[in-house]
Amino acid sequence: MTAMTIAATDFVAGPRLNIDLHAVAANTRVFVARAQGEVMAVVKADGFGHGAIDVARTALANGATRLGVTSLSEATALRAGGLRAPVLSWLNAVDADWASAVRHDVEVAVPSLAHLDAIVNAATGARVHLHLDTGMARDGASPSEWGQLCRAARRAERHGRLRVVGVMGHLGCADVPVDGCNRQARQLFMWGVRSARSAGLRPQHRHLAATAATLTDSDAHHTMSRIGAGLVGIDPSRTVDLEPALSLTAPLVSVRTVPAGARVGYGHAWTTPAPTRLGLLPVGYADGLPRIASGQAEVQVGGQRRPLVGRISMDMVVVDLGDVVVAIGDDAVVLGPGHAGEPTVREWAGWADTLEHEIVTGLGARVRRTTSGAATHRHVRQAL
Ligand SMILES: *Cc1c(COP(=O)(O)O)cnc(C)c1O
């Protein structure tokens, strides 16, 4: 068995995750054109792994008017990044730093009476969206406590403690538009809005739809769509071709020639059936490549699709190069938009039996990140 390993200093580039903001811009415009109301750019989980500030700026420069995140700390990070558009944070513990929401002009969702009380006590002047559970039994107030929540919020509003500016719900089955669950959720949401109105509230923002329902169910649009996955090229409804924004490359660290019968990686999970060449790439599950994709995943190297062999390790993977012409230091494309035949996020999700969302949010904690296609500063300033 001959090994032709080159010293680590000979590869300087390392793995690299590029985020194409042109793709985010183009995707944003699709949703701005489709949505009947405003588009809120959802940039939670660091903009689905694409960089929250970059995605937020790009979306706002292309027609989104508001931002949405999960936690208050994500919201204040947007403010620290210089973003001044309206921001909504919808998932916080009852003892969250509500005063910081007012200080940073961040709107917050209210999923329970306990949250309402905490906000009233800690954050005079808060702007809130009441969150109704429209059928997922997950987040939001249950229909049985909704009336009480609306009345308590109206009392707080009359006492000048807060303003109810929105009512929100969320769809559990929007990726399957024909599922009757969507109609039930829409009806429940409309009931929730009517109840809020009869409690004396006047929520100007009424929002239920995320990516899938914005593309497939105009009855769910109301005054605003909250778009996350779609901005980064993921369409759970599989009805529209959006533009994926991520490309992950990694250089060949070494190439070795092996005979038939060579056992590769942990557990010797793969044995070479014939003599071949094996390439080593310095990315693994600690970089977000799902280990469960071992034995299925491919990369593109030397212009060709080649299989990853053996188990995906924490820091590295082995590619069966066969007779592809490559040199040490050449980049393999682990994933990309797919325009040149490289594997896509969707394929990786298939190999790992998961969603594209999980792949993109898991990628790249330690790989070098670059962006391309950033909006010009002038353009961004005008939009903000
Ligand atoms: C993540 C999230 C969204 C965005 O959903 P996408 O399908 O990614 O567009 C909208 N609303 C809530 C409450 C969310 O948690």
The ligand as a Tripos MOL2 file, in Angstrom:
@<TRIPOS>MOLECULE
LIG
   15    15     1     0     0
SMALL
NO_CHARGES

@<TRIPOS>ATOM
      1 C1        -39.0390   29.1790   11.3660 C.3       1 LIG1
      2 C2        -40.3600   29.8280   11.4410 C.ar      1 LIG1
      3 C3        -40.8810   30.4730   10.3110 C.ar      1 LIG1
      4 C4        -40.2250   30.3950    8.9550 C.3       1 LIG1
      5 O1        -40.6210   29.1890    8.3770 O.3       1 LIG1
      6 P1        -40.0830   28.7440    6.9430 P.3       1 LIG1
      7 O2        -40.8660   27.5540    6.5810 O.co2     1 LIG1
      8 O3        -38.6340   28.4510    7.1570 O.co2     1 LIG1
      9 O4        -40.2800   29.8850    6.0380 O.co2     1 LIG1
     10 C5        -42.0760   31.1430   10.4510 C.ar      1 LIG1
     11 N1        -42.7140   31.1930   11.6220 N.ar      1 LIG1
     12 C6        -42.2560   30.5800   12.7290 C.ar      1 LIG1
     13 C7        -43.0200   30.6700   13.9960 C.3       1 LIG1
     14 C8        -41.0690   29.8670   12.6810 C.ar      1 LIG1
     15 O5        -40.6080   29.2450   13.7590 O.3       1 LIG1
@<TRIPOS>BOND
     1     1     2 1
     2     2     3 ar
     3     2    14 ar
     4     3     4 1
     5     3    10 ar
     6     4     5 1
     7     5     6 1
     8     6     7 2
     9     6     8 1
    10     6     9 1
    11    10    11 ar
    12    11    12 ar
    13    12    13 1
    14    12    14 ar
    15    14    15 1
@<TRIPOS>SUBSTRUCTURE
     1 LIG1         1 GROUP 0 **** ****
